[in-house]
Amino acid sequence: MLIPFFESTPHLEGEVFIDDSARIIGDVRIGHQSSVWFNVVVRGDVNHIRIGERTNIQDGSVVHVSHKTHPTFLGNDVTVGHNVTLHGCTIGDRCLIGIGAIVLDGAVIGDDCLVAAGSLIAPGTQIPPGHLVLGSPARVKRALSDEERAHLKTSAENYVGYMQQYFSLLRDQERKRG
């Protein structure tokens, strides 16, 4: 559901899947072929949120901002796992944020990073491109291999496929209802 907040209305660029249980609020822009899944909240009420193309935000996640100080940016081909919290942070292209991870205000995750499930990225943390990050508080563990980096983009591509499947299912249901 798209919900305006005063004069700010969410904007979808091209084909975007938003599940009916999701809430997209305020100054939010979502890029082409991105998907927002079950029970997700993307709340651009007191600052803006920009989500790139082919990015997926999975079940139960929350994307929010900090008033005046920290908007939230998600790059292209990002996978945000289930029950993730992203708050006033920047996530580079082709990142995977693992299940239950928390990324806080002012944190910047470089391109091609894997944030392990359950990790806590403290406010202001800067993660260089191409690394595995894990722990609470999270620390850079090592550089990702070429194979691991390729998997990051594959994960996002898979969700574009899932989105297409759901669109097809919804069209079939509409056709049956007549």
C-alpha positions, 0 to 999 in steps of 0.5 A, a space after each residue: 500500500 502506498 501512503 502519502 505523508 503530507 505532500 510526499 507521495 511514494 513513486 514507483 519507477 517502472 514495474 515494481 512489485 509491492 505486496 498488499 501487506 507492505 506499507 510504503 510511506 512518504 518520500 520514497 522512490 523505488 526503481 524498476 524491477 524492484 520488489 517489496 515483500 510481505 509485511 515490509 515497512 518503508 517509511 520516508 516520513 521525516 527524510 527520503 528513501 531511494 531504492 535502486 533497480 532490481 532491489 528486493 526487500 524481503 518479509 518483515 523488514 523495516 527501512 526508515 530514516 533519521 529526521 534531517 540527518 540521515 536519509 536511506 539509500 539502497 543501490 541497484 541489485 541489493 538483496 535485503 533479507 527477512 526481518 532486516 532493519 535499515 535506518 538512515 544508512 547507505 547500501 551500495 550496489 549488489 549487496 546482500 544484507 542477511 536475515 535479521 541484520 541491523 544497519 544504523 544511522 550514517 553507516 555506509 556499506 560499499 558495493 558488493 558486500 555481504 552482511 552476515 545474518 544477525 549482524 549489527 552495523 553500528 552508526 557511522 561505520 564505513 565498510 569498504 567494497 567487496 567484503 564479508 561483514 559479520 558480528 555484533 558489532 560487525 567487523 570486516 572479516 575478509 574480502 569476498 571471492 569472485 564467486 561470492 561476488 557473482 552470487 550477490 547479483 544472482 540473488 537479486 536476479 532471482 527475486 526479479 524472477 520471483 516478482 514476475 511469477 507473482 505478477 503472473 499469479 495475480 493476473 491469473 487470479 484476476 482473469 478467473 474472477 472475471 
